[in-house]
Structures are given as C-alpha cells and as structure tokens.
Amino acid sequence: MIDDNCGISKFYAIANTLSKDLKVKFLNQIDDAETLDWDFQYRGQFLTLHYNIFNGVSIYPQQQKSSSVNNNAVMEVAHFLEHRVY
C-alpha cells in the first residue's frame, strides 16, 4: 500500500514519477470506473500499479504466487516512492 487515502491525481503523479525517475514503461493499462491497473516491469519482475477509489494506491506482483524476488521488487519501488513523499 502506497497511500490508502488519496485521489486519482496522486495515482497519476506516482505513475509519472515511476516513468520519469525509474524509467518504467507501462505495458498494459486497464482503466475502469473505480479501478486502474497499470502493469510494468521493474528489474525483470512484472508488477502492477493499482488504484481503487476505496483503497487508494498500491503496488503488487502480477503473479498470484509471488516469490521473494517479486516481493523485493515491490518493496524496492515502495521505498523509492516513500522517499519521494508519496
């Protein structure tokens, strides 16, 4: 969880930061009325930047059975964003 109490503008700001600072390219973008799921690859791991109007912004591994490598990639991105005051 990056921020559990935020609007969609924060999701776009986080996506922009990932794209600009970490050179992330979003591979697939699913935009629903209440949810956004943007898939990206970071250090060889496939992750999803997720937004929901009720739960805020989070990042999670795409594979259901996440390995420690996937979890490490999620934590690395989360720590990066924490230092950017998200």
N, C-alpha and C positions, 0 to 999 in steps of 0.2 A: 504494500500500500504506500503510495507516494503522498496522497492527500485525500482524506475521506470527506472533506467538506469544502468543495470547490465547484466552480462553474466550468463550462466548456472552454472558456477563454484560457484557463490555466492548462487544460489538456493541449490546446494548440501551442501555447508557449513552451510546454515541455517537449512536444514533438519538434518544434523549431530548434530548441536547444540540442536535442539529440542529433538532429540533422546537421546543424551547423558545427557544433563542438566535437561530436563523436563521429561525424561523417557517416551517420546511419542513413540508409536508403530504405524507405518503406516499400515493401514488396507487395502488400495486399492491404487494401483499406475497405473495411466494412462499416458503413455509416447507417445506423438505424435511428429511429426516433428518440430512443432513450439510451442507446449504447453505441460506442465507437470502438472498434478493434482494429488496430493498425499493426501488422506483422512486420518484423525487421530482423536482420541478422546482426549479431554482435559477437565478435571473436569466435565465429564459427557456430554459434548457438542461435537457434531460431526462437525469438521472444515476441511477445505481444504487448503493445502499449494499449491499455484498456481504459475506457471512460464509461461511467454509468451515472445518470443523474442522481441516483440514490446512494451510490457507494464511492463516488469520486474517481480518482485516477490511480491505477496500479499497473505493475509490470509483472508478467508471469511467463514461464516457459511454455512453448506450444505443445510439447509432448505431455501426455497425461502422466506417464511415469517419468518424473523428472529426476535426472541424475544429479550428483553433486556438482558436476561441471555446469549444468544448466542453472542450478541454484546459485553457484558462484557468479555466473554472468549476470543474473538478476540482481544479486547483492552489489556487484560492482557498479552497475548502472544506477541503482538506488542510492548508493553512497555518493556517486558523482553528482546526482541531482540534489541531494541533501546539501552539498557544499555550494550549490547554486541557489540556495534558499527556496527550494520547492518543498 
